[in-house]
Amino acid sequence: MKPKFAMYWAASCGGCEIAVLNIHEKILDVDANFEVVFWPVAMDAKIKDVEALPDGDILLTLFNGGIRNAENEHMAHLLRRKSKILVAFGSCANEGCIPGLANLSSQEEIFDAVYAGVSTNNPLRVRPQFNWQIPEGELHIPEFYPVLRTLDQVVNVDYYIPGCPPESHQIAAVIDHVIQVLQGKAELPPPGSVLGANGTTVCDECTRRRNVKMIKKFRRIQELPEIDPTLCLLEQGIPCNGPATRNGCGALCPKAGAQCIGCYGPAAGVVDYGARLIAAFASVIDSNDPQEIDRILDGLPDPAGQIYRFNLAKSLLRKARKEV
Amino acid sequence: MTNTFEPVIIGFTCNWCSYRAADLAGTARVKYPPNIRLIRLMCSGRLDPTFVFKALSSGADGVLITGCHPGECHYLEQNYKALRRYLMLRRVLVQMGIEPERIRLVWASAAEGVKLAQEIASFTEEIRALGPLNWNGIEPAVAQPEKEVAYET
């Protein structure tokens, strides 16, 4: 009997699922070596089917998405119980990603933006009610939590695959490795390892030329009349998150002329991703005058969004402020 | 137990100036509040912003960053790096919902024991006025004693 495989999405966009399908013919290897028991995007299966499985029956579960509501949390606990190997797959499950940025706002602010924002036509100001009485009985929808948590803030996680989404060739390599483990030709890495990525920074893989960085002005990429195609982007004043970001993507964005936004999360050894970027950005400012430094920092209108774009739910300050 | 709030403050000092200033304050019997816990770094430029976040997320109510006066850094100009990081840290703290006054940057030379003591005293009072940095679910960093066990006359 083939070992069982599952993939689930919680608070995420679905890009991780696309990235898995993007491994092309390798997906046939997945099918050849695994029995896919649960994968809502790709096949029809019900939660009760998973509940009916014995504990630890699924060999490998790729879990993408953060824990935003009670249903996400329930599924995280359920899949943890049913899986031998639970992988936090993609940036949301690893570090909160874009949905995690909502942790800067209160639940009320989030609901106001979603149910009363300019793009919403909601004259009666309807808000979701988690419990609602109707003649036929009581209706429940999953409770919306005040903060988004990462998967490992809710259950134990065996491995981490970072990226928004993880690069397909990296996914393929991990799947290859797991298949080799099944065939007894390789061993599993130590628990808690980050798979499908390297340990150093995006700068390590970036082919751009680097000199001394001295910045008089931070600029958005569209504000530059011309970008030097071979020079480090940070040196040109574009806030590039490469210095703190884990590599493994192949420095795709800087190579294409766009700054790294940090989707692979913190490099190995980085405790707080944003703090590392504060150190990186502040160090290259070419001024010793407080007023001028402030003026240069005005070029980063949203510093928290810049340095925690993917990592807010995992940041030291927000992690400490858990409210659930 | 009294109800007065005793803030916990972490102070990062530079080996070449502010740490010596604190030392001088001690040998000169200049008093400053015991709320501050001084940590010696080799230079204020060693101050990784992670240290500040770690202190605040682990229960500190304020962080004092001290270094040599501009132009007097033992390592030429690393204190300017500390200045830039401090200015950027403040902006990030505001966005994270934390009063930027909870971190303060002070220049103190090895001779300025009295000045450092005054800065520590005024910073402690400022943090006391701000109140505790309320992290839900985080215990205060240090258990408060039931009563004063020792005091100076």
Interface residues (C-beta under 8 A of the other chain):
Chain A: L104 V271 D272 G274 A275 R276 I278 A279 F281 A282 S283 I285 S287 N288 P290 I293 D294 L297 L300 D302 P303 A304 G305 I307 S315 L316 L317 R318 K319 A320 R321 K322 E323
Chain B: D48 P49 T50 V52 F53 K54 L56 S57 S58 P70 E77 Y80 K81 L83 R84 R85 L87 M88 L89 R91 V92 Q95 M96 G97 I98 W135 N136 G137 I138
